[in-house]
Amino acid sequence: MPITADLASGLRDTIRGRVLVVGDEGYDAARSVWNAMIDRWPAAVVRPLDTSDVRASVLAAVARGLPVSVRGGGHNVAGHAVGDGALMLDLSELRGVEVDPVTRVAHVGGGATWGAVDAATQAHGLATPGGLISETGVGGLTLSGGIGWLRSAHGLAIDNLVGAEVVTADGSIVQATPDGSHADLLWALRGGGGNFGVVTRFDFALHRVGPTVSFCGPVYDLEAGAGPIRFWRDFLADKHDRVGSLVEFSTIPASPDYPEQSWGRRVYTVAAMFAGDGAEGETLLAPLRAQGPLVTDFSGQMAYVDVQRLFDAVAPFGAYRSYWKSRYLATLDDATIDGLLAHNARPPSSTTLSSIWNFGAATARVPAEATAFGDRSMSWMASFDSMWTDPADDAGNIAWTRAGWDALAPWAAGNRIYLNFPGHGEDADLTAQAFGAANLARLRAVKRCYDPTNVFRFNANIEP
Ligand SMILES: Cc1cc2nc3c(=O)[nH]c(=O)nc-3n(C[C@H](O)[C@H](O)[C@H](O)COP(=O)(O)OP(=O)(O)OC[C@H]3O[C@@H](n4cnc5c(N)ncnc54)[C@H](O)[C@@H]3O)c2cc1C
């Protein structure tokens, strides 16, 4: 407590942003993150208003021997944004987005959400690849990869990261660019997570997208069996460069958006987006909707910004306890599909989601050593995203996720997980495999340079 009091009063004297400690109104809300299971107590929460507030906060924490956690959008399922006894930097005030339509670059505040980026860039008919849910933070999603609908055409979020401003552990404010200063740091930020400092500004390359795109979202009853998923797999074989897609297993909620007779049914949605010409996209994607009777169908030509928030309602902030795990798959053979169908027939919670994602095209064209993210040869990814409300159901839901994940081991593309879909911190040994040996060695060297005492350790941690 003396450290906390000293830290808080010191910071209140030096920065413009808010400083919250235990007992302050707003402290509990500020330490809450997307996953309702996470209940950690930072020494203080600081909401910087600008880069110099971030710098002063980092220096104040380091002077008192405190580690720093960084909150972008707070969506990390393992709760990396908040740490017991740490100084928590909540970047939610750094949410500005500036678009330069001439150079086609967006300058994005370190605490912005993807919804803000999409709104600002689409005002110019431009976009950069983000995720599938508009409320996720640009920070965490980008720093560990960033997989969204545009991945086939334009790669991962990191493949479009062309610059960044970073406050490092010694309080330096550095500009990382691909060819100039701190190029090694920019390389590390492309997949190495929040290990190297606080990113106060991300610069993203932009592409012409929309404003209208073709979306395909037929919903099949699980009893339709494997046919539509096998068709989807084969259909994509020569279309990975044109279509970002996933099959999502879910339970139909009791909602007027769905036919009443379908409430409670286990289903899967064969979702896909084509970002080119609307009529061409509709024709291209039509066969995915013709593989049997549909429970309902969300397909149509719609605004890109609407596609980007289509799934928001299934994963509201703070609503669910949650445990996720994913695996890259080398192949998606019939046995794998059958296994996924069987496992998804009986999740312990009706709000749980599970998905199969396609890769290839622009994502696959980036060499393993070009970004910290590592190898791009995976063809598919399966993710088990358990979400529930009652703490008494924790064990059952976690066991279900792990069992599904374990069962996929024979088809895995190496023992790799997507670091943005992590279990609760038990994946330390998998971090090394995620990057690959050569990239991990290079990441350690960058870490030693920018954060030698591991001030930024609330992440998929790369020890210096
Ligand atoms: C509902 C939901 C939907 C999702 N959908 C997708 C998806 O479609 N595609 C996808 O790829 N992922 C998706 N994810 C995973 C998502 O990418 C991760 O949860 C990611 O960590 C979220 O970023 P955040 O900034 O909100 O997280 P936070 O919890 O705030 O941060 C996560 C990590 O990033 C670090 N960090 C965040 N911002 C900064 C910064 N500015 N500087 C330095 N470090 C920073 C934090 O310290 C922490 O270690 C989803 C997650 C959820 C919960």
The ligand as an ORCA input file, in Angstrom:
! r2SCAN-3c Opt
* xyz 0 1
  C     -15.213    -11.650    -28.598
  C     -13.848    -11.799    -29.206
  C     -13.699    -11.839    -30.577
  C     -12.441    -11.984    -31.152
  N     -12.315    -12.039    -32.524
  C     -11.076    -12.119    -33.072
  C     -10.900    -12.138    -34.486
  O     -11.836    -12.087    -35.249
  N      -9.639    -12.213    -34.976
  C      -8.539    -12.271    -34.168
  O      -7.428    -12.331    -34.668
  N      -8.684    -12.271    -32.821
  C      -9.917    -12.195    -32.270
  N     -10.056    -12.208    -30.909
  C      -8.878    -12.362    -30.093
  C      -8.249    -11.003    -29.873
  O      -7.371    -10.738    -30.942
  C      -7.451    -11.009    -28.574
  O      -8.310    -11.262    -27.519
  C      -6.708     -9.695    -28.383
  O      -5.843     -9.835    -27.288
  C      -7.649     -8.546    -28.136
  O      -6.969     -7.328    -28.116
  P      -7.331     -6.242    -27.011
  O      -6.491     -5.043    -27.255
  O      -8.803     -6.082    -26.950
  O      -6.868     -7.033    -25.722
  P      -6.199     -6.603    -24.322
  O      -6.722     -7.629    -23.372
  O      -6.424     -5.185    -23.991
  O      -4.691     -6.840    -24.601
  C      -4.175     -8.072    -25.000
  C      -2.650     -8.057    -24.972
  O      -2.166     -7.087    -25.871
  C      -1.387     -6.117    -25.201
  N      -1.705     -4.794    -25.742
  C      -2.916     -4.342    -26.113
  N      -2.807     -3.106    -26.616
  C      -1.496     -2.774    -26.556
  C      -0.749     -1.638    -26.940
  N      -1.324     -0.568    -27.495
  N       0.596     -1.652    -26.723
  C       1.202     -2.725    -26.173
  N       0.537     -3.831    -25.793
  C      -0.798     -3.853    -25.994
  C      -1.795     -6.255    -23.748
  O      -0.793     -5.876    -22.882
  C      -2.079     -7.732    -23.624
  O      -0.899     -8.447    -23.404
  C     -11.314    -12.076    -30.318
  C     -11.465    -12.036    -28.933
  C     -12.717    -11.896    -28.375
  C     -12.871    -11.902    -26.888
*
